[in-house]
Amino acid sequence: MTDNITAEIVAIGTEILLGEITDTNSVYIARALRDIGVNVYFMTSVGDNEGRITDSIRLALTRADVVITCGGLGPTVDDMTRQSVAAAVNRGLTFHQHLLDQIVARFATFRARMSDNNRRQAYLPDDSIIVENPVGTAPSFIVEHGDKVIMCLPGVPREMKYLLTESMIPFLRKHYHLGIIKAKVLKTAGIGESLLDDAIGEEILNMRNPSVGLAAHAGQVDVRVTAKAESETEADTMISVVESQIRERVGEYVFGEDNDKIETVLIGLMNELGLTVAVIETGVGDPVSRRLKSAVGSDTVVTSVKTFSHPDDLREVLDGWADLPIRSLAESVARHASENGQASTGIAVVCRPEMDEIHADSEGGTAIAVFVKGNVRSRIWGFGGQSESAQSWSGTWAMSMLWQMLREI
């Protein structure tokens, strides 16, 4: 039976809290831990303050078996991880001459002068397990504290990834009896998160192992099934059983798995059905046509693409455009795209480029419409082209809507 090990990741650096950098290190570490069967329940970000770092580590030790810190191992005065870890477990710091010698030698290979500050990096908490860093100047270390473990990694992504893979993961495998955690993602379109949640049902969503969770994105919702097991084969079997139950309930909305993209699946389906599409996009760039044309096989599917900078420019396309509300305008444009683009289907995105989120409750700033063999569907949002949502939402929803309509043919 595998050990049920939990971990907490503590990302250290004021620049994270100021929003100056994105903490991609914690995401990478979490995925690596998932793959070896270690549960991550908490991620903490803390600034360069010794007291707060110490408190964060102490708190993490109360709720996790393994605490992994990232960052704060450099030579400057704001690199405080070493002394904070020592304080958290009531230890002092020990100087390691051979680590300083390695740092000196590494600077020599750079033909660079080493600052006296680098001497700090040779001090580690008493009785640490030294993790030498052949790809950088910041030595890492592991502290065993009772039945808990603290693992400290540098913040430079290249160094962090190397040491995590080459040193920290092997240590955990040797220290604990670990299985694996494996996940499979079912990608859905044409249904909102709350409706999908209701359709799947509480008995499945409340399962412990495998566990099932939903993640909403622009125009689609992912269903993640995660299993912890002794082996990959056992995990696959566990996932397969739950996947079958989910597909029985919401299979009509599942367009792909794992890394599948809606544009790739849509182009594949249209090639299979021998269908084509024409696209007209207005006021928002080319969120649909750009993605469609990036998919393999699109050259036989996408027959016509037109973009306009503003809905007013649609006078070139439609007579009486000024009398139409934006949703009706999009529907008319989708039909026009199909009929005049010599395509069996049409997609229209009509967006008011001057509008933003402030108008969310007003007349509507963006509309999409899809025309398929005499049938048209549409959707409207309050945001306009100034919103960050405009491109992602309109692009994915338009393709999702077309995919759903084709599935119903």
Protein Blocks (a to p, Z undefined) as FASTA:
>chain_A
ZZddddddddedfklmnopaccfklmmmmmmmmmnopacfbdcdddddfklmmmmmmmmm
mmcfbdcdeejiafbfklcklmmmmmmnopaddddfklmmmmmmmmmmnopacdfklmmm
mpccehiacdddfkbcbdcddddehjbccddddfblklmmmmmmmmmmmmmmmmpccddd
dddddddehiafklmmmmnopklmmpfbdcddddddehiacdddddddfbfklmmmmmmm
mmmmmmmmmmmmmgbehjacfklmmmmmmmmnopacddddehkajmklmmmmmpghklmm
mmbdcddfbfklmmmmpghklmpcfklmmmmmmmmmmmmnopabdcdddddfkbcfklmm
mnojadcdddeehiacddddfbdfkbmklmmmmmmmmmmmmmmmmmmZZ
